[in-house]
Amino acid sequence: AAKRHIHYTPADAEAAGVADKQVVKVACGGEGRKVVFDDVVVRVSDKFAAAMHIDTDESNAAGGPTEGEILQ
């Protein structure tokens, strides 16, 4: 399985205040299902669209989140 990661364009990474290869924490999920994912690698390229990639079990544990907040 791939390591947890977030894809960003350079502009999106700048707006989020993160850089390529930076390791962050991301809080996801709602009421009763909030989960903080640690060791999430930021990957920046002009070929990417903003998206976070986690495995199915991690997604299920957080209730299938569609949004998250980067905690630095």
C-alpha positions in Angstrom: 0.0 0.0 0.0 1.2 3.5 -0.8 2.1 5.8 2.1 -0.6 8.3 3.0 -0.1 11.4 0.9 -1.7 14.6 -0.4 -1.3 15.7 -4.0 -1.2 19.5 -4.6 -0.5 21.8 -7.5 2.2 24.4 -6.6 -0.5 27.1 -6.2 -2.7 24.9 -3.9 0.4 24.0 -1.8 1.3 27.6 -1.4 -2.3 28.5 -0.4 -2.2 25.7 2.1 1.2 26.7 3.5 2.9 23.4 2.7 5.8 22.3 0.6 6.8 19.2 -1.4 8.0 16.3 0.7 6.7 18.0 3.9 5.2 15.6 6.4 1.9 16.8 8.0 -1.0 15.6 10.2 -4.5 15.7 8.8 -7.7 15.7 10.8 -10.7 14.1 9.0 -14.1 12.9 9.9 -17.1 14.3 11.6 -19.0 14.0 14.9 -17.9 10.8 16.7 -15.6 9.7 13.9 -12.8 12.3 14.0 -9.4 10.8 13.2 -6.0 12.4 12.9 -3.8 10.9 10.3 -0.1 11.3 11.1 2.9 10.9 8.7 1.0 12.2 5.6 3.5 13.2 2.9 2.8 16.3 0.7 3.5 15.8 -3.0 3.6 18.9 -5.2 3.5 18.9 -9.0 1.8 21.0 -11.7 0.4 17.6 -13.0 -1.6 17.0 -9.8 -5.1 17.9 -8.7 -5.6 18.5 -4.9 -6.5 15.1 -3.4 -5.5 13.1 -0.3 -4.9 9.3 -0.7 -5.4 7.0 2.2 -6.3 3.3 2.2 -9.9 1.9 2.5 -9.6 0.9 6.1 -8.3 4.3 7.1 -11.2 6.0 5.2 -13.7 3.7 6.8 -12.3 4.4 10.3 -12.9 8.1 9.7 -16.4 7.6 8.3 -15.5 8.1 4.6 -14.4 11.8 4.9 -14.5 14.1 1.9 -12.6 16.9 3.6 -9.7 17.3 6.0 -7.7 20.0 7.9 -3.9 20.1 7.8 -2.4 20.3 11.3 1.2 21.4 11.2 
